[in-house]
């Protein structure tokens, strides 16, 4: 059973017509705050400084990055690259999988990455987040119930620079959904985790 979206009855919500499909990027709110990411990437003492901004952003209009960094869309019902906000739509069995090769971006050692999927669901939808980090580890994977616009995040810890990784979001149940982009980035800049109570 789907939960109604702001004032709607239990009816499934249809995607907007092509000409009206413009998404407000300011409404994508991260699932994890910078403080949450600090807590799950906690290191022993000292000052931590990470680069700022995404390493790459993959989308329907930029599906391939450097090296083996790429996007795989499985069971997409549409891949609309000329929309006001390009998107790929999915129903049952839909998957967005992004591969990332750190060394292709000049990264020279093990690092921690945050992978962010900007999505929009048309009713209550259960999506599964999964990833492969090689010798590293993954945090925040598992099923997420989403209703509306969201940014789902995975954290891949201690990934060797030569490791080809992947992160994916997959339909488990519920309404149709759209994927707009995936950002691969370092965790937000944190000057001293000790100040934050660690």
Secondary structure, 3 states (H helix, E strand, C coil): CCCCCCCCCCCCCCCCCHHHCCCCHHHCCECCCHHHHHHHCCCCCCCCCCCCCEEEEEECCECECCCCCEEEEEEEEEEECCCCCCEEEEEEEEEEEEEEEHHHHCCCCCEEEEEEEEEEECCCEEEEEEEECCCCEEECCEEEEECCEEEEEEEEEEECCCCEEEEEEEEEEECCEEEEEEEEECCCCCCCHHHHCC
